[in-house]
Amino acid sequence: MTERSATRRPTAVVLGAGAAGLFAAAALAESADVTVVERDTLPASPEPRRGVPQSRHAHLIWSGGVRAFEDLLPGVVDEVVADGARLVHIMGDMVSRAPNEVWFRRFTATHHRNLVCSRPLLDARLTTRVLSDDRISLLPEATALGLLGDATRVTGVRVQVDGEERSLSADLVVDATGRGSRTPRWLTALGLPPVTEREVNAGVAYATRLYRAPGSTADVSFPLVNVQANPAKAPGRGGIILPIENGRWIVTLSGSRGGEPTGDPDAFIDFALGLGDPVIGELLKNAEPIGGVATTRSTANHRRYYEKTARWPDGFTVLGDAIAGYNPVYGHGLTVAAQCALAVRDVLRTTDLTAPGTARRLQRAVARPVAAAWDLAVGQDAFYPGATDTAPTPVERLLARYVDRCVETGANNPRAMAALLDVMSLEKPATRLFSPDMLLPMLLGPRKSFLQGPPLTEREREAALG
């Protein structure tokens, strides 16, 4: 790192060097000198690490996230693609069945692209890019213990490094520690009231296994294959094949209460064959597994409503999964993390980081992308038995039925599909579903019958099974 300028700049401490923390550091570097505190030693090459336990499972970044990545770190998407990632056209490069069991046609008229790769590859590229900024430094193997300051202003954070406690002063502390965030405890220790929280837990378990791409699929642009679970037919079971770098497939299977996949390697393909459509299991029959099966049950939708608290201390902000974690099946976590960081950057371009009230403005700004993803996830998961203590209201049931109609319309109409993807990709608000692009095709009705099975081409089937 180069020597810092003698001119006093504001200082920020970001807790966590996962994707949310790295994005936050990149956003803050315009306004402050940033120290990223991370309890792990970051790996020198793309590999899973303890602090990102979900990294072994399938990840994708919706087009709203791709845009946010580029806005924060221009050129980073091309860098990841150069390392082996793919920009997958939605829906042209996808074979996808919706939760209401409608197969989408593979329209190519929309602009939407998913970024697809392994999570370790993405994290490695983000780490290299962000930490190359001389305004950002890393403090590894350091555990955050609590906040410094009082109920009106946070002035830093206590950390443990090499068994010793240290105090790091900062004009702004950002919690980007993910689902395990201890901010609720830290705030009450400062004398602030408990934050309102909500959980919607569909009881989903995940099982993931790596495979060598079968047949000649590594030599062709093989589509992402996704069979989504149907909340109306509990237990909901689904799965996804994600072709990634180095000629591999990440295959993640999921099931809600009473229908969970296990870590038994011998049961993996049988579970895939037992989904609402057996296409994933069939495609795996000639695939060679790499290693065992990784499982997780940390899939609940959990939100903390920090933006609604009556009192909020200056000098402190919470981002990403530390505000809300979502069922990973919707693939919105990384997109929200990047959009939260963009919200921080945009506020600080017009507001002094150290000014009274800035932290509250930041907290309210980051709540907007969080709320968009939350509504999409909970709008599905709340309908699983036992997911929540509060049954869906009549209005929520009506909206869920309307979204099903949107999905059915989009499955057969490219204009409606574009509107649906604008919302699902977190590019535009849910009101886009009430635009003429959706309403006119919905009122006129489908011009084509629904597909009766997965729209794989013969060439694609032969590549996988040959």
Secondary structure, 3 states (H helix, E strand, C coil): CCCCCCCCCCEEEEECCCHHHHHHHHHHCCCCEEEEECCCCCCCCCCCCCCCHHHHCCCEECHHHHHHHHHHCCCHHHHHHHCCCEEEECCCCEEEECCCCCECCCCCCCCCEEEECCHHHHHHHHHHHHHCCCCEEEECCEEEEEEEECCCEEEEEEEEECCEEEEEECCEEEECCHHHCCHHHHHHHCCCCCCCEEEECCCCEEEEEEEECCCCHHHCCCCEEEECCCCCCCCCEEEEEEEECCCEEEEEEEECCCCCCCCCHHHHHHHHHCCCCCHHHHHHCCCEEEEEEEEECCCCEEEECHHHCCCCCECEEECHHHCEECCHHHCCHHHHHHHHHHHHHHHHCCCCCCCCCHHHHHHHHHHHHHHHHHHHHHHHHCCCCCCCCCCCCHHHHHHHHHHHHHHHHHHHCHHHHHHHHHHHCCCCCHHHHHCHHHHHHHHHCCCCCCCCCCCCCHHHHHHHHC
